[in-house]
């Protein structure tokens, strides 16, 4: 433990610190929703670590998780994360979290990128609270995931993050991912065939919407792929299994809520499909522009040559 850490643990010193440097020590923050949010943020960072194209990106990634907005900014020198509980968040304590960590090849400390900001903002008993989460055990998994992402960006292998595949394997692995989803889509209807007519109709409609996306799954961005995989492999099975596990009376009471939940997922899949249609158009325009850049000079010279030959013959 460094002398700074030992000093921070002294109560007399703690009182003199500004609020943004005082360590977080509030059990009310450690509720189910905060832990679930941390788990989702770690999952997002792990997904980003597996992207082969990431090393060449300077980009912002966004994800909304149960009313909590997460924004990850990846730049040449820093990795920044913003977490913001909206009004739709079920968490009783609405939080804002700002994290900024230097890429370790620019500034490092104890073998990791140096943390320049790690602050949580929330309200408690009508008072605004600002605390540091730099040394908080609760948020340590996020810092670990940031370190893994930093390693992946620089091409360093980490035992907890899958190594990005070579380019000649990307197509094969994409097809394997599609096959896993297709297999799950075939399995789900057989597993949940005992649903009543209204739920079964809604469920089948959702399955058809997902199946329409599968042939061009590789055109989806990382967020859309993650949402689709999570929906097929986790959310749909868990929702239906939970519904089937309760009594008949509870099923009757919750039928409308389950119907609405499936309908929401279907509408979300349809929005992804609409965005995919736009992506197809953009991809075609890009290929046409690339074709023009690559072959413009050749085609122009050939056209002039043909014109000259025609003139000479005449």
Secondary structure, 3 states (H helix, E strand, C coil): CCHHHHHHCCHHHHCCCCHHHCECCCHHHCCHHHHHHHHHHHHHHHHHHCCHHHHHCCEEEEEEECCEEEEEEECCCEEEEEEEECCCCCCCCCEEEEEEEECCCCCEECCEECEEEEEEEEEECCEEEEEECCCCHHHHHHHHHHHHHHHHHCCCCECCECCCCCHHHHHHHHHHHHHHHHHHHHHHHHHCCCCCHHHHHHHHHHHHHHHHHHCCHHHCCHHHHHHHHHHHHHHHHHHHHHHHHCCHHHHHHHHHHHHHHHHHHHHHHHHHHHHHHHHHHHHHHHHHHHHHHHHHHHHHHHHHHHHHHHHHHC
